[in-house]
Amino acid sequence: MIYLSAIFVYLAVLSCIGIYKSRQVKTQEDFTVAGRTLSPWVMVCTMLAVWIGTGSIVANAGKTYEVGMAGLFLPLGTLAGMILLSFIATRARTIEALSVPEIIGRRYGPKTRLLAVIALVMAYMVIVSYQFNAGGMVLEVIAGKKDKTPLRMGDTVTGHQVSKGYFQYQPAQDWTGSAQITLDMKDGASGPWLPATRTLYVEVVPSTAILDLKHSLGQTIKALEQQIADDPNVTDEDRTQLEQLRNTRIIKRDTYTRLIVKGHDVAGADAVYRLAGVPEQGMVYLHEPKLTAGRATMIAAAFIIGYTMLAGLMSLAYADIVTGIVITVTLLIGFPVLLVKAGGLEGMQAAFAAIGDRPGHMKLFGVFSPAEYINYLLPVFLLVMGDANQYQRIFAGRNARGARSAVIAMIFVAILIEELIIAQAWFASSMIPDPENGRYVLIYAARHFMPLALGLVFMVTVVGIIISTADSFLLVPATTFIEDVYLTYINRKASQRRIVWMSRLMVLLFGMIAWLVSLAFSASTTVFQKAMYAYTVYGSAITPCLVAALFWRRATTAGAISSILAGTMTTLLWEEAIKGRLPTELAKLDAVLPAITLSVACLVVVSLCTKRQYTTADKPV
């Protein structure tokens, strides 16, 4: 309860800052770029707070839990992108723009500007959606769970209970073998039980055997899926076998697993589940959180939307001063604390060996394949180069020189903070054998492995970072819509008071859309996967034509339009329509490499083939 109390006190302080700063917001520039009054020091803090968000605290930390020490490579995309951004900052600040699509529009014209708005809003709605999810995750984890309920043969639970929590199977101590859990299901409390039952299969094995068995299961499922896809005369037995394999879990001795039934016929809160078969060894439990993920996400979304509506960047920037300083100090203190708690490198090595299924967690090299380096580093690099959040802070600087100084400082600060986050996630992962707790490794570590005072500050800072990032990514599409659509096509003579009012209204609208997007992703989609997808949409569609707008005189309107369309459509169609038709090696690539390749190729080739028009719009801005 003390963690929740600390977080609510922090949110109350933020609310006071937002209300106070909202009184200073008189014009569009006040709301969107803080009146262009930010000093380099404030710029560094606010750029850091918006960049070190859920992508770092949850996504990169979660990926490090999966891969170990090799996660230290993940910030390299940020490093390269920030270095190049430092060369762009001076030119970008001298433009006196309010949004990235405005720069693109000045260079290529209104049609290109509108396409850039669409691509930006698509990507940023995904980013804001998983910020909402992450805020909900923190609240859910901190609130904790109810006491687990043991289930026996014949016990029933509702779909509402299952949707809030989950089934869990915990085998007997030191036992290995095969277990089966069978469920009857019906649609509604008064309806008949369905004739078909669903069975979950759990193989409990020694830690030394789990890697080979998991790999074998995965290969068998993949081969059977391919066989069913290729064979028009596939039998029901083949489909039943595939469903059985998908409902098989392999776990280590003395651990437990969530029970998720794939392919069942009942869904929704009205469904009823009955335990029809239980294993002789071990117990089945029902876990329910005190605060459900859905409600926690709604609370996070409501605060983020409301706080952004108050004063825009004016409130964000000055709250970020505190957040930036505190996260730096907290991570510097947390580094030795978690390393000592883990027993140093020797203790970590022994812990990973005992866990059994993480043989590569002490390896820096040889963990990622070349395709994975591309998939993980390139989207981040492209986002940094064209990130509208960073440009918005550059636009908010007092002058071009100060903006460039802030970006140069940001290179060193960002890489330090990201590496500290990953290192501490790596330390903590050696003390968290259960993947269920490893999903939010740093949040779990703050609560269980840090001293109370440090854990409280760390947890509050995590919430502050998530709020700052979400607010910023929510403010950008609202600003973009006002500047690039409302003032361009709808009401060019709007008063400053009306513009500020409309900006707040758009924050509310886009916030609601982002919340709906957060519901659309499947529960199995990780924050890391969502982040890579959003970064790819934005980086491949916006970054090439933005950089060309600033530096390449030969870029034309036709080239920019083709580039935006190629990058966006390749990303959207890659997983669904393209990837499955490619050879195995090419199919290992995510959308980012083909998307950016086609985007740049279209920009260059179409621009060179298009007749140049010597107008103001065709010169670098």
N, C-alpha and C positions, 0 to 999 in steps of 0.2 A: 504493500500500500504506500510505502514511503516513496517509491519510485514514481508512482502515478501522481502523488501529491506534488513532488518536485517538478514534474512535467507541467502540471496544471498551473503551478505558480509561474513557471517560465512563460507559458502561453498568456497568462494574465499580464505579465510585464510587456510582452510583445504587443498585446492589444493596446496597452497604454501608449506605447511608442507610436503605434499606427494611428490612434485617435489624435494624439498631439500633432503628428506630422500632417495629418489630413487637413488640418486648419491652414497649413502653409501652401496647400495645392490650389493654385489659382488658374494655371494655364496648362495646355497640353504638354509643354516642355517640362513643367514641374512634375507632372504625373508620369511621363514616359522616360525622361532622361534626367530627372532630379534637377531641372533648371540649368543643366550643364555646369554644375558647381563642384563636382567631385575632385578632390585632390588626389595625387598619385597614391598616397597611403590608403585613403578610403577606397580607391579603385581596386587596389590589390586585395583588400579584405573582402570586398563584395564579389570580385571575380573569383576568388578562392571559394567563398561560401556557395556560389552558384555552381561551380564546377565540381567540387567535392560533394556530390550529392548521393542519391540512391545508387547511381552507377558505381560509385566507389565503395560506400559503406556496406551496401547489401550485395550488389552484383559482383564486383571484383573480389570482395571478401568471400562470398559464396563460392565463386569459381576457385579461389585459392584453397578452400576446404576440400574441393574435389581433386585438385592437381598438385597441391603442395608448394614447395619452394619455387617451382617454375612460374608461379603466379607473379613473381617479381618482374617478369617481362611485360606484364599487361600495361603498365603506364608508359611504355616506350612510344606508343602512338600519341599520347598526350604531349610528351617531351618534344617530339618532332613537330607536331602541329603548333605548339606554343612558340617554338623558335621561328617558324615561318610567319606566324601571326605578328611577331614583334616587328617584322619588316613591313607588314601591311598597315600597322596601327596608325602611323603618321598620316599616310594618304587617306585612310578611312576617316580620321578625325577632322581633317580639313574640309570634308564634304559638307558638314553641317546637316547630315541626314537624321531622320528619326527611326528608320527601319532598313533592313537589308533589301527587301523588295523595292524600296524607294531608290536605292543605288542602282539596282538592276533596271528599274523603269527609266531612270535618267539616261542610261546607256543604250538600252535596246527598245524602249517604247512601252506603251500601256499593255499590249497583249502579253508580252513577256513578264511584265510586272505582275499581272493577274495570275499567270501560271505559277510564278514564284510564290505568291500568296497561298495558292492551293497546296503546293508541295510543303511549304512551311507549316501550315495548319495541320495537315495530315500527320507529319512527323511529330510535331509538338503535342498533339492530342495524345499520342501513344506515350510520349515521355511523361506528360503530366499524369496520365492514368496510372503508370506504375509508381510515380511518386505518392499518389493517393494510397495505392496498395501498400507501399513501404511504410507510410505513416500508420496505416492500420495494423501492419505486422508488429511494429514497435508497441503500440498500445495493447494488442492482443497478447504478445509475449509477456509484457510487464504485468498485465492483469492476472496472468496465470490461468491454471485450469482447475476445474472442480475435481473432487476426489474421483478417481476412476471407478467405474461400476462393473463388477464382475458379472459376466453373462453365462448362463447355463442352458442346457437343452430345453427348448420350448419357450425361452424368454423372447419377448418382442420389443422392438424399438421402432420409432416413427422415422419417416424420411426427414422430418424437421430436425430430429436429434442427430441423424447421420450427417445432414448437410452442415450443421453447426460444428460437429466434431468428427470422430472417426472411430472405426473398429480397430482393435489392436490384438495381435496374438503374441503371447509371451510364453515360450517353451519352458519346460522344467529345467532346473539348474543342471548344468553339465550334460544335458541330453542332446543327442544327435539322431536324426532320422527324418521320416516323412510324416507330415500332418495334413489333415484335410478338414476344412470348415465349410459346412453346407448351409445355405440360406434359402428359406422359402420367402416368397414375396407376393404381395397383393397390392392392388391400386385402391386405396381407401380402407378405412377401418371396417366398413360393413361389406366389402366385396369379397368374392371367393379367392382362396389361395390359388395362384397360378400353378398349372401342372408341372411346368419346367422349374427345376431348382437351379441354383448356381453354386458351384463348388470352387473354393480357393485351395490351392495346393502350396504348401510351404515346405521347403527342404532346409533342414537345420544341419549345417555342416561345420567341420573344423575350419578355423581361419585360414589354414594352409591350402584348403581346397577351393575356397570361394571364388577366386579369380578365374580359374579354369572353368568351373561350372557355370558361372555367369556368362563367360564368353561363349561357351558351347550353347547355352540356352538362347542367347542373342542371335547366334548364327543360324540355329535351327528355325527360329521365328522368322528371320529374314528370308531364308530359303523357302519356307512354306508360303509366306506372303507373295513371293515372286512366282511360285508355282501356281497359286490360286489366281493371280493377276493374268498369267499367260495362258492358262488352260480354260477354254470355254465350257468344258464338260466337268468342271470341278464338282466333287460330291459333297454331300452334307457331312460325311465323316471327316473330310479334310477341314471343313470350316469348324467343326466341333473340336478337332485336334488343335487348330490354331487358337481358338478361344481358350482351351485348356492351358496351352502354353503361355498365353498372355496373362492368365490368372495364376501363374506360378511365381512364387517368390523364393529366392535363395538367400538365406541369412546365416550369419555366424552364430555359433553356439554362445549362449548366454546373452543374446541381444533380442530385440523384438522387432516386429514389422507392422506397418499399417496394412489394413485389409481393404483393398479397393477392388470392387467387382467390375470387370470390364464386360460390356455387351449385355447388361441386364435389361429387362423389358419394362422396368418401372422407374419412374423419375418423379421428383417433386416432393413437396412437404407432406402430401396426403398418403404417400406410400407407407407400407408397413413391412418390416423385415422380421422373420422368425428364425431363430437359431435351430436348424433341423439336424445338424450333425457337428459334434465337437471332438477334438482330438483327446486321446487318453492322457497325453503328456502336455502339460501346460494349461493356460487359461486364456479365454477370450474376454476382452474388456471393451467398454464403451468410454471414450474420452470426450468430454465436452468442455469448451473454454468458458471462462467466466464472462468474457466479452467476445462475441463472435467476430470473425473476420469481416463480415459484411457490415456490422454496426461500427466496428472500429474504423473501417475505411470511410464510412459516411461521416464519422466525427472528424477524421483527419481532413477529408475533402471540404467539409463545411467551414472549418477554421481557416484552411488555406485560401479558399475563395473569399471569405469575408475579410481576411487580413489584406489580401491583394487589392480588394476594392477600396480600402480605406485611403491609401495614399500612393499606391503604385510604387515606383522605384524610390521615391522620397523616403518611404518608411523602410523599404528593404535594405537600402544601402547602409543606413546608419545602424540598423539592427545587426547587419553583417559584420560591422566592426567588432562587436562583442563575440559573435560566433566565430569569426576568423581567428581571433586571438585565442579564444578558449580551446578550439579544436587543436590548434598547434601545440599549446602547452599540455593539454590532456594526453595527446598521442606521444609526446616526448617523455612524459612521466610513465605512461602505460607500457611503453616498449620494454624497459628493464623489469617492470613488475611482472608482466606476462612471461617474459623469458625465464626469469628465476622460478616462477610458479610452475613452468613446464619442465624444470630440471636442467635447463641449458640445452645445448645441442645434443649432448649425450643422452639426456633424459628423453628428449623428443625422438631420437633414433630408436631407443628402446620401446617407447610408447607406440610408435608406428609399427614396429616389428610385432608387438603384441596384438595390435588391432588386426593385422594380417592382410587386409585387402588394400593397403596403400604402400606398395613397395617403392613407388617413385616419389614419395613425398619429401625425401631428403635429396633429391636430384634437381639441379638447376637446368642442366642441358639434357636433350634427348627425350623430353616429355611431350612437347608440342611437335606436330608434323609441320612441314612448310605450309600446307593448306590452312592449318589452324592458326599459324602466325598471321597469315593474310586475313583470315576470318575475324580474328580478335583485335588486331592492331589497326588495320586500314579504316574500318568504320569510325573509330575514335579520332584518328588523324584527320579524316575528312570533316568530321563534325567540328573539331577545334578550328580548322581553317575557315569555316564559314558560319560558325555558331552565332546566331542572332543575339544571344544573350551577351556574349563577349563584345560583340560590336555595339550593343546598346550601352554597355559600360564605357566603351571607347568614345562613343558619341557624347556620353555624359561627362567626360573629362573637361577640365578647365581649358586645356589647349592641347595641341598635337604633341608637343614635347613631353608633357606630363603623361599623356596616354601611352606613348612608347615606353617611357620609364616604368610605368605600371606593368605593362606586358612583359618586359624583360625581367622584372622582379618576380612576376608570376611564374616564369619558367622554373626558377629554382624552388620557390615555395610549393608549387603544385606537385612537382616530382617528389619532393621531400615528404609531403603529406600522403600522397598515394602510396609510396613505398612503405611508409610507417603503417598505414592501414593494412596492406597486404602482409607485411612481416608479422604483425600482431594477429592477423587471422590465421597465419601459418602456425604461430606458437600455440594459439588456442585450439587449433584443430587436433593437435596431438593429445589434448585432454578431453576431447569430445568424440568418443567412439561411435555414438549413435547419430546417424545422418539426419534423423528427425530434428535433433537439436542443432545440428550443423547448418541447417538452412539459413539461420540468422546468426552466424558464428560470433560476430563481434557483440551483438546485442546480448546473446547468451553469456559470453565471456564477461561483459561488464557486470552482469547480475551475479555471476557465480564465482568468478576468479579474481576480481578486483576488490580492493578495500572499499568499504561502503561509500566513503566520501568521494573517492575517485570514480567509482561506478556510477554514482548519482550524477556527477558532473559530465561524465562521458555520455550517459544515456540522454541527459538533457541536451547536450551538444548534438547528438545524433538527430534528435527531433528538430533542433534548430536548423541543421543542415538540410534535412528533408524539406522543411517548410520553406527555407530560402530558395532551394532549387525549384521546388514546385511553383512557388509564387513567381519566380523569374520566367520559367517556361510557360506559365499561364499569362503573364503580362505581355510577352512578345506577340502571340497571335492576336491579342486584343488590340495592342498598339498597331500591329500590321493592318488589321481590318480597318481601323479608324483612319489611318494615314493613307492606305493604298486602295481602299474601296469607298468608305463613307465620304471622305473629303475629296476624293477624286471623281466619283461618279454620282453620289447621292446629294450631298449638301456642301458645296464648296465654300459657302459663306457662313458656315456655322460659327456661332460665338464660342469663345474659349470656355465659358461656363457649360454650354451644351456639349462641347467636345469632351470635357472631363466627365460629365454625366453619362455620355454614351460610352466612354471608355470603361467606366465601372459596370455598365450594363453588359458590355461585351465580355468582361472578365467573368461575370455571373453565367452568361450563356455558354462560353467555352469551357468553364469549369464543370457545368452540368454535362456537356458533351463528353469531356474527359472522364467523368465518373461513369457514364454509360459505356465508354470504351473499356474501362477497367473491368466491367462485368462481362465483356465480350470475349476476353482471352480465356483460354481453358486454364483450369487450376494447375495443370502440369507444366504450363509455360513458365519458365523461371524468369526472374527479373533480368538476368544476364541476357537471355534470349530476346526479351522485349527491347532491351537497350540496344542490342546490336541491330535489330530490325529497324528501329526508329532512326538510329544514326546513319544507317545505309540509305534509307529513303531521303533524308535531308542531305547527307554528304554527296551522294551521286547526282542529285537533282539541282541543288543550289550552289555548292562550292565551286564547281568548274566555271560556270558563267559569272559568278561573283568575282572570282580572281581575275578572269579575263576582262570583266568590266573595268577593273582598276588598272590593269597592266598591259592588255593586249589590244593594240590599235586595230588589228584586222578582224576582230570578232564582230559578227553581224547579228542582226535581229533573228534571221532565219537560223543561224547556227545556235544561238542561245535557246530558242524555242525547241529545236530538235534535241538539244542536250538535256533540257529539263524533262521532256517527254520520254526520252530514252532511259534516263536514270530512274525515273519514277516507275515506268511500266515494267522495266526489267526486274526491279525489286519486288513489285507486286505479283508478277507472274512466275518468278523463279521457282519457288517451292511448289506451287500448284500445277503449273503447266510445262515447265522446262526441265527441271532437275531430274525428274524420273525418267526422262528419255535419253539422258546422257550416259556415256561410259562410266564405270565405277569410279575411276580416279577423278574425273571432272566433277562427278556428283558430290565429291567430298567438299567442294567449294560452296560457301554460302553466296548470297547474291552480290556481295559487295564488289568483288573483282570484276565480274562481267558487267555489273551496273556502271561502275566508274569508267571502265574501259570503253563501253559503248557511248557513255555520256561525253567523255573527252573526245572520242573519235568523231562523233556527230558534230560537236562544237567546232573542231578544227576543219574537218573535211567540208562540211556545209558552209562554214564561213569563207573558206578559200574558194569554193565554187560559186558563192553568191556575189553578185555585183555590189561593190562597195558604194555606199551613198555618202558623199562628203557633207554630212550634216552634223550638227552639234551632238545628236544622239549617238552617232557612230564613233565618237572619240572617247578615249578613256576618261572617266569622270574625274 
